Amino acid sequence: MGEYNRSEPPRVADERISLTRFLDYQRQTLAMKCSGLTAEQLREKAVPPSAMSLLGLVRHLADVERSWFQNVINGEHIRSYWGRMSDGAFAEFDVDEADPGQAFNVWHEACARSRDIADAAESLDVVGHYGDEKFSLRYVLTHMIEEYARHNGHADLLRERIDGVTGE
């Protein structure tokens, strides 16, 4: 919310810096897509019949950050920030009454926690677990770049439908 600028990832860097800076760039892109909009616009489901909204994406990505970094890499057991709906579906896209300020605070805190976990890891080869499956930090960072890039494509379409703003 408010204006937001992005920091270009370095064009020459080691693998860890490249991955973490590209992920930050994707995070900044989502913030940029949401900047300057009202709470109502952030909640708007601009592509019916989809329940997706910019605010829903922010809430979803806060949970994705929590899941991959805190739970998988760090071995914590932190539950979903938004809980579940009566039908068992995750509630991050149920935004009709959601508070954008709270959602952005949770997302920013989740991103900061993720950065701390990634920075504290001895190497990209650190392995976390989800059940019996193993995931390296390298995999998680790469997956998160993909996750944000895909959802930033959704955010592009949502934002253009809301107020006509296009482009990076």
ZADO-1210 file (C-alpha; in nm, 4 decimals, padded with zeros to 6 digits):
<atoms>
<atom x="00.0000" y="00.0000" z="00.0000" code="MET" pos="1"/>
<atom x="00.1534" y="00.3347" z="-00.0766" code="GLY" pos="2"/>
<atom x="00.4273" y="00.3754" z="-00.3351" code="GLU" pos="3"/>
<atom x="00.6854" y="00.1030" z="-00.3744" code="TYR" pos="4"/>
<atom x="01.0146" y="00.0730" z="-00.5625" code="ASN" pos="5"/>
<atom x="01.2007" y="-00.2395" z="-00.6635" code="ARG" pos="6"/>
<atom x="01.5703" y="-00.3173" z="-00.6370" code="SER" pos="7"/>
<atom x="01.7113" y="-00.4878" z="-00.9440" code="GLU" pos="8"/>
<atom x="01.8975" y="-00.8112" z="-00.8649" code="PRO" pos="9"/>
<atom x="02.2710" y="-00.7948" z="-00.9356" code="PRO" pos="10"/>
<atom x="02.3680" y="-00.9125" z="-01.2823" code="ARG" pos="11"/>
<atom x="02.6841" y="-01.0756" z="-01.1547" code="VAL" pos="12"/>
<atom x="02.6666" y="-01.2517" z="-00.8180" code="ALA" pos="13"/>
<atom x="02.7083" y="-01.5905" z="-00.6597" code="ASP" pos="14"/>
<atom x="02.4198" y="-01.8367" z="-00.6544" code="GLU" pos="15"/>
<atom x="02.2925" y="-01.7500" z="-00.3072" code="ARG" pos="16"/>
<atom x="02.2849" y="-01.3762" z="-00.3674" code="ILE" pos="17"/>
<atom x="02.1251" y="-01.4281" z="-00.7090" code="SER" pos="18"/>
<atom x="01.8474" y="-01.6449" z="-00.5679" code="LEU" pos="19"/>
<atom x="01.7733" y="-01.4312" z="-00.2615" code="THR" pos="20"/>
<atom x="01.7788" y="-01.1034" z="-00.4560" code="ARG" pos="21"/>
<atom x="01.5557" y="-01.2394" z="-00.7340" code="PHE" pos="22"/>
<atom x="01.3111" y="-01.3548" z="-00.4670" code="LEU" pos="23"/>
<atom x="01.3168" y="-01.0100" z="-00.3073" code="ASP" pos="24"/>
<atom x="01.2586" y="-00.8560" z="-00.6496" code="TYR" pos="25"/>
<atom x="00.9499" y="-01.0752" z="-00.6933" code="GLN" pos="26"/>
<atom x="00.8268" y="-00.9786" z="-00.3459" code="ARG" pos="27"/>
<atom x="00.8760" y="-00.6119" z="-00.4321" code="GLN" pos="28"/>
<atom x="00.6860" y="-00.6629" z="-00.7574" code="THR" pos="29"/>
<atom x="00.3799" y="-00.7871" z="-00.5668" code="LEU" pos="30"/>
<atom x="00.3988" y="-00.4859" z="-00.3344" code="ALA" pos="31"/>
<atom x="00.4244" y="-00.2572" z="-00.6366" code="MET" pos="32"/>
<atom x="00.1180" y="-00.4175" z="-00.7983" code="LYS" pos="33"/>
<atom x="-00.0802" y="-00.3458" z="-00.4809" code="CYS" pos="34"/>
<atom x="00.0434" y="00.0103" z="-00.4269" code="SER" pos="35"/>
<atom x="-00.1914" y="00.3047" z="-00.4400" code="GLY" pos="36"/>
<atom x="-00.5140" y="00.1033" z="-00.4178" code="LEU" pos="37"/>
<atom x="-00.7982" y="00.1336" z="-00.1706" code="THR" pos="38"/>
<atom x="-00.9013" y="-00.1508" z="00.0597" code="ALA" pos="39"/>
<atom x="-01.2018" y="-00.2122" z="-00.1647" code="GLU" pos="40"/>
<atom x="-00.9833" y="-00.2337" z="-00.4746" code="GLN" pos="41"/>
<atom x="-00.7423" y="-00.4735" z="-00.3010" code="LEU" pos="42"/>
<atom x="-01.0388" y="-00.6968" z="-00.2096" code="ARG" pos="43"/>
<atom x="-01.1897" y="-00.6820" z="-00.5583" code="GLU" pos="44"/>
<atom x="-01.2294" y="-01.0149" z="-00.7334" code="LYS" pos="45"/>
<atom x="-01.1632" y="-00.8702" z="-01.0739" code="ALA" pos="46"/>
<atom x="-01.1766" y="-01.1882" z="-01.2833" code="VAL" pos="47"/>
<atom x="-01.5047" y="-01.3690" z="-01.2098" code="PRO" pos="48"/>
<atom x="-01.5746" y="-01.6426" z="-01.1222" code="PRO" pos="49"/>
<atom x="-01.2320" y="-01.6646" z="-00.9558" code="SER" pos="50"/>
<atom x="-01.2085" y="-01.5726" z="-00.5863" code="ALA" pos="51"/>
<atom x="-00.8585" y="-01.4341" z="-00.6488" code="MET" pos="52"/>
<atom x="-00.7873" y="-01.0756" z="-00.5481" code="SER" pos="53"/>
<atom x="-00.4711" y="-00.8768" z="-00.4855" code="LEU" pos="54"/>
<atom x="-00.5370" y="-00.8934" z="-00.1114" code="LEU" pos="55"/>
<atom x="-00.5945" y="-01.2679" z="-00.1382" code="GLY" pos="56"/>
<atom x="-00.2588" y="-01.3034" z="-00.3138" code="LEU" pos="57"/>
<atom x="-00.0835" y="-01.1121" z="-00.0342" code="VAL" pos="58"/>
<atom x="-00.2466" y="-01.3353" z="00.2264" code="ARG" pos="59"/>
<atom x="-00.1703" y="-01.6492" z="00.0246" code="HIS" pos="60"/>
<atom x="00.1954" y="-01.5580" z="-00.0196" code="LEU" pos="61"/>
<atom x="00.2319" y="-01.4824" z="00.3522" code="ALA" pos="62"/>
<atom x="00.1212" y="-01.8412" z="00.4138" code="ASP" pos="63"/>
<atom x="00.3516" y="-01.9758" z="00.1429" code="VAL" pos="64"/>
<atom x="00.6455" y="-01.7926" z="00.3042" code="GLU" pos="65"/>
<atom x="00.5498" y="-01.9386" z="00.6434" code="ARG" pos="66"/>
<atom x="00.5107" y="-02.2883" z="00.5098" code="SER" pos="67"/>
<atom x="00.8338" y="-02.3178" z="00.3123" code="TRP" pos="68"/>
<atom x="01.0744" y="-02.1246" z="00.5313" code="PHE" pos="69"/>
<atom x="00.9456" y="-02.1598" z="00.8865" code="GLN" pos="70"/>
<atom x="00.7934" y="-02.5048" z="00.8636" code="ASN" pos="71"/>
<atom x="00.9981" y="-02.6867" z="00.5979" code="VAL" pos="72"/>
<atom x="01.3445" y="-02.5318" z="00.6304" code="ILE" pos="73"/>
<atom x="01.3347" y="-02.4318" z="00.9978" code="ASN" pos="74"/>
<atom x="01.1337" y="-02.7298" z="01.1271" code="GLY" pos="75"/>
<atom x="00.8707" y="-02.5181" z="01.3011" code="GLU" pos="76"/>
<atom x="00.5019" y="-02.6056" z="01.3122" code="HIS" pos="77"/>
<atom x="00.3339" y="-02.2724" z="01.2500" code="ILE" pos="78"/>
<atom x="-00.0307" y="-02.2985" z="01.1431" code="ARG" pos="79"/>
<atom x="-00.1857" y="-02.1018" z="00.8600" code="SER" pos="80"/>
<atom x="-00.2265" y="-01.7327" z="00.9377" code="TYR" pos="81"/>
<atom x="-00.5794" y="-01.7273" z="00.7977" code="TRP" pos="82"/>
<atom x="-00.7144" y="-02.0664" z="00.9003" code="GLY" pos="83"/>
<atom x="-00.9697" y="-02.2649" z="00.7063" code="ARG" pos="84"/>
<atom x="-01.3232" y="-02.2052" z="00.5944" code="MET" pos="85"/>
<atom x="-01.6181" y="-02.4235" z="00.6958" code="SER" pos="86"/>
<atom x="-01.5697" y="-02.6390" z="00.3818" code="ASP" pos="87"/>
<atom x="-01.2059" y="-02.7060" z="00.4784" code="GLY" pos="88"/>
<atom x="-01.0544" y="-02.4779" z="00.2122" code="ALA" pos="89"/>
<atom x="-00.7802" y="-02.2382" z="00.3127" code="PHE" pos="90"/>
<atom x="-00.9241" y="-01.8953" z="00.3948" code="ALA" pos="91"/>
<atom x="-00.6562" y="-01.6664" z="00.2513" code="GLU" pos="92"/>
<atom x="-00.8740" y="-01.5771" z="-00.0492" code="PHE" pos="93"/>
<atom x="-01.1805" y="-01.5052" z="00.1684" code="ASP" pos="94"/>
<atom x="-01.1157" y="-01.1316" z="00.1844" code="VAL" pos="95"/>
<atom x="-01.4580" y="-00.9670" z="00.1954" code="ASP" pos="96"/>
<atom x="-01.4018" y="-00.8540" z="00.5552" code="GLU" pos="97"/>
<atom x="-01.0211" y="-00.8790" z="00.5587" code="ALA" pos="98"/>
<atom x="-00.8077" y="-00.5918" z="00.6843" code="ASP" pos="99"/>
<atom x="-00.5435" y="-00.4975" z="00.4245" code="PRO" pos="100"/>
<atom x="-00.3206" y="-00.3373" z="00.6888" code="GLY" pos="101"/>
<atom x="-00.3135" y="-00.6583" z="00.8895" code="GLN" pos="102"/>
<atom x="-00.2521" y="-00.8700" z="00.5782" code="ALA" pos="103"/>
<atom x="00.0401" y="-00.6563" z="00.4632" code="PHE" pos="104"/>
<atom x="00.1896" y="-00.6556" z="00.8148" code="ASN" pos="105"/>
<atom x="00.1681" y="-01.0350" z="00.8335" code="VAL" pos="106"/>
<atom x="00.3163" y="-01.0683" z="00.4848" code="TRP" pos="107"/>
<atom x="00.6027" y="-00.8265" z="00.5585" code="HIS" pos="108"/>
<atom x="00.6790" y="-01.0088" z="00.8844" code="GLU" pos="109"/>
<atom x="00.6673" y="-01.3482" z="00.7084" code="ALA" pos="110"/>
<atom x="00.9053" y="-01.2208" z="00.4390" code="CYS" pos="111"/>
<atom x="01.1445" y="-01.0817" z="00.7014" code="ALA" pos="112"/>
<atom x="01.1374" y="-01.4133" z="00.8890" code="ARG" pos="113"/>
<atom x="01.2031" y="-01.6000" z="00.5641" code="SER" pos="114"/>
<atom x="01.5010" y="-01.3742" z="00.4885" code="ARG" pos="115"/>
<atom x="01.6392" y="-01.4364" z="00.8378" code="ASP" pos="116"/>
<atom x="01.6057" y="-01.8138" z="00.7975" code="ILE" pos="117"/>
<atom x="01.7692" y="-01.8103" z="00.4537" code="ALA" pos="118"/>
<atom x="02.0504" y="-01.5815" z="00.5768" code="ASP" pos="119"/>
<atom x="02.1169" y="-01.7997" z="00.8808" code="ALA" pos="120"/>
<atom x="02.1435" y="-02.1201" z="00.6790" code="ALA" pos="121"/>
<atom x="02.4959" y="-02.2520" z="00.6475" code="GLU" pos="122"/>
<atom x="02.4557" y="-02.3081" z="00.2737" code="SER" pos="123"/>
<atom x="02.2029" y="-02.3605" z="-00.0028" code="LEU" pos="124"/>
<atom x="02.2434" y="-02.7324" z="00.0634" code="ASP" pos="125"/>
<atom x="02.0680" y="-02.7105" z="00.4023" code="VAL" pos="126"/>
<atom x="01.7791" y="-02.9571" z="00.3932" code="VAL" pos="127"/>
<atom x="01.4357" y="-02.9197" z="00.5453" code="GLY" pos="128"/>
<atom x="01.1505" y="-03.1665" z="00.5583" code="HIS" pos="129"/>
<atom x="00.7834" y="-03.1842" z="00.4784" code="TYR" pos="130"/>
<atom x="00.6738" y="-03.5205" z="00.6067" code="GLY" pos="131"/>
<atom x="00.9116" y="-03.7712" z="00.4492" code="ASP" pos="132"/>
<atom x="01.0079" y="-03.5394" z="00.1646" code="GLU" pos="133"/>
<atom x="01.3367" y="-03.3469" z="00.1713" code="LYS" pos="134"/>
<atom x="01.3904" y="-03.0016" z="00.0234" code="PHE" pos="135"/>
<atom x="01.7128" y="-02.8031" z="00.0011" code="SER" pos="136"/>
<atom x="01.7170" y="-02.4307" z="00.0659" code="LEU" pos="137"/>
<atom x="01.8242" y="-02.3981" z="-00.2996" code="ARG" pos="138"/>
<atom x="01.5025" y="-02.5733" z="-00.4054" code="TYR" pos="139"/>
<atom x="01.2884" y="-02.3599" z="-00.1735" code="VAL" pos="140"/>
<atom x="01.4363" y="-02.0315" z="-00.2984" code="LEU" pos="141"/>
<atom x="01.3933" y="-02.1395" z="-00.6610" code="THR" pos="142"/>
<atom x="01.0371" y="-02.2574" z="-00.5954" code="HIS" pos="143"/>
<atom x="00.9519" y="-01.9305" z="-00.4204" code="MET" pos="144"/>
<atom x="01.0766" y="-01.7283" z="-00.7186" code="ILE" pos="145"/>
<atom x="00.8491" y="-01.9400" z="-00.9395" code="GLU" pos="146"/>
<atom x="00.5569" y="-01.9046" z="-00.6973" code="GLU" pos="147"/>
<atom x="00.5838" y="-01.5256" z="-00.6863" code="TYR" pos="148"/>
<atom x="00.6439" y="-01.4937" z="-01.0609" code="ALA" pos="149"/>
<atom x="00.3281" y="-01.6949" z="-01.1358" code="ARG" pos="150"/>
<atom x="00.1187" y="-01.4972" z="-00.8899" code="HIS" pos="151"/>
<atom x="00.2674" y="-01.1683" z="-01.0076" code="ASN" pos="152"/>
<atom x="00.1279" y="-01.2585" z="-01.3498" code="GLY" pos="153"/>
<atom x="-00.2117" y="-01.2908" z="-01.1830" code="HIS" pos="154"/>
<atom x="-00.1503" y="-00.9588" z="-01.0060" code="ALA" pos="155"/>
<atom x="-00.0760" y="-00.7924" z="-01.3426" code="ASP" pos="156"/>
<atom x="-00.4144" y="-00.8993" z="-01.4762" code="LEU" pos="157"/>
<atom x="-00.5994" y="-00.8094" z="-01.1569" code="LEU" pos="158"/>
<atom x="-00.4418" y="-00.4646" z="-01.1396" code="ARG" pos="159"/>
<atom x="-00.5096" y="-00.3910" z="-01.5059" code="GLU" pos="160"/>
<atom x="-00.8750" y="-00.4893" z="-01.4578" code="ARG" pos="161"/>
<atom x="-00.9076" y="-00.2743" z="-01.1447" code="ILE" pos="162"/>
<atom x="-00.7647" y="00.0545" z="-01.2711" code="ASP" pos="163"/>
<atom x="-00.5913" y="00.0032" z="-01.6054" code="GLY" pos="164"/>
<atom x="-00.2359" y="00.0118" z="-01.4665" code="VAL" pos="165"/>
<atom x="-00.0122" y="-00.2120" z="-01.6751" code="THR" pos="166"/>
<atom x="00.3547" y="-00.2954" z="-01.7102" code="GLY" pos="167"/>
<atom x="00.6226" y="-00.3963" z="-01.4710" code="GLU" pos="168"/>
</atoms>
